[in-house]
Amino acid sequence: MPRCAFLSTDNLEDFFVYDDLVKPFLRRLGWAVEDVSWRNKYIDYNQFELVVVRSTWDYQDDADAFLACLRRIEQSNAVLENAYDLMHWNISKSYLQDLSNKGVQTLPTLWPERFSLTEVEDAFNHFNTEKLIIKPLVSANADHTYLFTKTELGKIATRLEQTFSDRAFMIQAFEKSVKTQGEYSLFYFGNAFSHGICKMPAQDDFRVQEEHGGQLTSLVPTEPMLALAEQTIQALPAPALYARIDMLNTERGLEIIEVELIEPSLYFNMDEDSASRFAQVIHQKYA
């Protein structure tokens, strides 16, 4: 019986996790499946045929240690999905520059190496916007993500300087469509479209994650959404077992805001066939 590990973290009490929905389908296909914490340094990954990174939602707190764990898995007898090189490329949001250079329409972004109040102030004029968003290049769960106006910048400048004094970050104009239309996520298993959702933030928030009050609805993507997502999939440096493509509808058209290849929630709860579909893709590739 082949063994599969879902790589997770120690404590997921504060998160919505749906990976358990996949396990019964994998077991019916003859797989033994178990959760393994990436922080457990004593796991022998040679005992598994496959390790799938799933809910490692604290990796951003110690990215170097997380990458070391992934390297250890990659060097074992187990197959790591997604592959180490692909996740290493994806761990910094600077990958958006690579996609843009390949012709993928991405949300316009500035990429400062360290915090400069003048540079942030100038970004309001650069984007011709009233609100900016700042976030680190390595982040998850909207950690250290700030939304502010020029007036509010003075109140949080010290906090921003402390947060980004030695950390590269990204600056973007806040897109109002996040509040009016939501963020679209399209899911791909083995390079084939699986399902889609729309994520709307809570009334007084801009973050779309469920942990911050975001609301989810199923989405039937339009042809332009599918075209952009599939262009993005083709632009990746290597094939992905799973991918989540996040996009917004802006005044310029649809634009990619993130491509999640490490630990995205795949929202199996939003499509009744998606968990079975994911299990089948795994089984067909590795059984």
Secondary structure, 3 states (H helix, E strand, C coil): CCEEEEEECCCCCCCCCCHHHCHHHHHHCCCEEEEEECCCCCCCHHHCCEEEECCCCCHHHHHHHHHHHHHHHHCCCCEEECCHHHHHHHCCCCHHHHHHHCCCCECCCECCCCCCHHHHHHHHHHHCCCEEEEEECCCCCCCCCEEEEHHHHHHHHHHHHHHHCCCCEEEEECCCHHHHCCEEEEEEECCEEEEEEEEECCCCCCCCCHHHCCEEEECCCCHHHHHHHHHHHHHCCCCCCEEEEEEEEECCEEEEEEEECCCCCCCHHHCCCHHHHHHHHHHHHHC
